Amino acid sequence: MPKGYVVARCKVTNATLWAAYAAKASEAIKQYGGKPLVRGGQMTVAEGEGRARNVVIEFESFEAAKAYAFSQEYAVARKEREGAGEIDIVVVEGV
């Protein structure tokens, strides 16, 4: 069965609020069996628009990744992020 991934592109405008969000999101990631593969770090835009912070989280399946992204636990984290920046998140199936 292919793995599932949560991929996010982020622009942080309030680091304090973002840190509170990241702490709650990390708890939910662990609860749903996620493994962060990319969390910030150096990046270079090769094409198109980029954002300074990028995140890739691996899950055992597409269904597990969706369960995390739409979970009540992640919704609590998302509330912590209000006013902290911009984010685009997609859930994708691996090959």
C-alpha positions in Angstrom: 0.0 0.0 0.0 1.4 3.4 -0.9 2.3 5.8 1.9 0.5 9.1 2.4 2.1 12.5 2.8 1.0 15.9 4.1 2.9 18.6 2.3 2.7 22.2 3.5 4.1 25.5 2.3 4.2 28.2 5.0 4.9 31.9 5.5 5.4 32.7 9.2 4.5 36.2 10.3 4.3 35.6 14.1 6.9 33.2 15.3 5.4 33.0 18.9 2.0 31.9 17.7 3.5 29.6 15.1 5.5 27.9 17.8 2.4 27.2 19.8 0.8 25.7 16.7 3.8 23.6 15.8 3.8 22.1 19.3 0.2 21.1 19.1 0.6 19.8 15.5 3.6 17.7 16.6 1.4 16.0 19.2 -1.2 15.2 16.6 1.4 14.0 14.1 2.7 11.5 16.7 -0.8 10.4 17.6 -1.5 9.5 13.9 1.8 7.8 13.3 3.4 10.6 11.1 7.1 11.0 10.5 8.3 14.5 9.6 10.7 14.2 6.7 11.1 18.0 6.0 10.4 20.7 8.5 11.9 24.1 7.6 15.6 24.1 6.7 17.3 25.6 3.7 15.4 25.9 0.5 15.8 27.4 -3.0 13.0 28.2 -5.4 13.7 26.5 -8.7 10.4 27.5 -10.4 7.2 29.4 -9.5 6.4 30.8 -6.1 8.0 29.5 -3.0 7.6 30.0 0.7 10.4 30.1 3.2 9.1 27.2 5.3 8.2 23.8 3.8 7.0 20.7 5.6 6.6 17.0 4.4 5.2 14.5 6.8 5.0 10.8 5.9 2.2 8.5 7.1 1.7 4.7 6.6 -1.1 5.4 4.1 -3.1 8.1 2.3 -6.0 7.3 4.6 -3.8 7.9 7.7 -2.5 11.2 6.3 -6.1 12.3 5.7 -7.1 11.2 9.1 -4.4 13.4 10.6 -5.2 16.4 8.4 -8.9 16.4 9.2 -8.6 15.2 12.8 -10.0 17.0 15.9 -6.5 17.0 17.3 -5.1 18.9 14.3 -8.1 21.3 14.4 -7.0 22.3 17.9 -3.5 23.0 16.6 -4.9 25.0 13.6 -6.7 27.3 16.0 -3.3 28.1 17.6 -2.1 29.2 14.2 -4.6 31.9 13.7 -2.8 35.2 13.0 0.6 33.5 12.8 1.0 33.3 9.0 -0.2 31.7 5.8 -0.2 28.0 4.9 -1.1 25.8 2.0 -1.6 22.1 2.9 -2.2 19.1 0.6 -2.5 15.4 1.3 -1.0 13.2 -1.4 -0.6 9.5 -2.0 2.9 8.2 -2.6 3.9 5.8 -5.4 
